[in-house]
Amino acid sequence: MLFRSPVVLWAVDLNLTFTLSEGRGLSQLGLTPGQVVGMSLFEFHQTTDPNVPVIVHHRQAIAGETVDFEFVWQGREYQVRLEPRSTEAGEIVGCWGCALDVTDRVTVERRLSRSESQLRAIAENAPAFILVVDQAGRILYINRVQSNRQRAEVLN
């Protein structure tokens, strides 16, 4: 069932007022389904600034665009998609939103990137010659510490 997925789903009308809020992901925000219905995006995000990116993105969706962006809220990172919401006659009446909490994935990616950077720094500064080849014998990596002559010998 859709509402068991770890996502947040919502809809806003042309005035940027919530008409729907559902999804298991609401609990991570301390919210319950339907809790924000009737509240404006401005109230929810505690701003009066129409140029806050999340407000701008919702207006773009109401103008007919599909909008994808990443957003940090209450220390969690979300991948968000907004799409226009239309009547059967094609009249735009608001927009739909779907947010997937990607905090854990982003955390793992950052750790992996740091590990890769550390490993590359070690390899680049190692006093020994380091050569990495794939199963087909193609050279994937040679550290830079070795002289150009030594590298040329390996490549030939």
N, C-alpha and C positions, 0 to 999 in steps of 0.2 A: 504494500500500500504506500502511496506517495508520502503521506504524512509521517511515516516512520523513517524516512530518509533524513540524514543530518543536514537539512537545508532550511532556509527561511524563505517563505513565499509571501508576497504582499501585492496589493494593488492600491493605486491612488487615483483619485479623480482629477479633473482639470484644475481644481483648486489646490492640488497637492495634499489632499486629505486622505488618510488611509481608509479604504473600504474593505480591506481584507488583510489579515496577518495570520499565517499558519506555519506549521512545520516544526519538526523536532529541534531544529537549531535555535529556536526561540529560547529554550531553557538555558542555553549557555549565555544568553544575554539577560537572564533573569526575568524573562517575559513569558506570558502565557498566550495561547492562541486567542486572537481577537482583542487583546488588551489595548492595542494602540488604535483600533478602529475609531474613527471620529476625530483623531488627533492629526494635526498637520505635520508635514515633514519639518517645518520650521520649529514647531513645538518639540517634536521628538528629538531633533538635533540641537535644541536649545540655541537657536540663532535667529537673527532677523536679516542676516546678510543673504541677498539673493544670488551672490556670486560664489557661495560655498560650492565646491565641486559636486557634491551629491545632489544638491538642488539643481544645479545646471544640467547634470546628466538626466535627471527626471524630466526636466523641461525639454531636453532634446528628444526623449522618447515620446513625450506628448506631442511633439512637433512631427513625429512620424519616423524617427530614426531608431534603429536597434543600437544599443550602447553597451559595450563591455568595458569594465574597469575593475581595478582592485581597490580595496577599501579597508582601512583599519578602524575598528570600532571596539571600544572597551578592551584593548589589548589583544584582540583576535584579528586575524587577517582573512578577508573574504574576497572571493572572486564573484563578481556581480554581473548580471545581465538584466537589462531593462528593454522591454519591447512595448510598442504602442498597443493599447487595448481599444478595440473597435466594436461597433455594433455590426450586425449582419449587413447593414447598408453601407458599411465602410466609414462611418463617422467616428473619429477618434474621441473617446470618452475618458481617457486616462492612460495609465500604463501599468504593466505587470512587472514585478521584480522578482528575481530569484538570486539568492546568495548562498554560496557554498563556503563553509569554513575550511580554509586551506592552511591554517596556522601550523599544523603538524608537518605538512608537506614542506612549507616554506622553511621551517626550522631545520628539517633534515637537509634540505638543499643548501642552506647556509653553512651547516656543519660540514657537509661534503665539500663545498667550495673551499672552506678554510683548510681542510685536510689535503685537498689537491694542491693548494697554494704552498702549504708546508712541504709536501712531498716534492713538488717541482723545485722549490728553493734548495732542498737537500740535494737533489739530483744535479742541479745546475752548479752547485758549489762543491761537489764531491771531488776529491783528488783523483779518483779512479775514472776510467772510461766507462760510460754507461750507454748501452745500446739496447733498444727494445724493438723486437721484430714480431710480426704476426705469424700465424700458422703457415701462411703462404710464403714466408721469407721476406716480406716487404718491411722496410725499415719504418718504424713509427716514431722513433725518438732517438736522438743522439745528444748527450749533454754537451754544453758549450765549452767546458773546461779544456778539452783537448785541442791541440793545434789543428789548423786547417789541413796540414799534411796528413795527420793521423786520421782525420775524418775522411779525407779523400781516399786513403788506402782502404778503409772499410767500405766505402761506397763503390769502389771498383772491384 
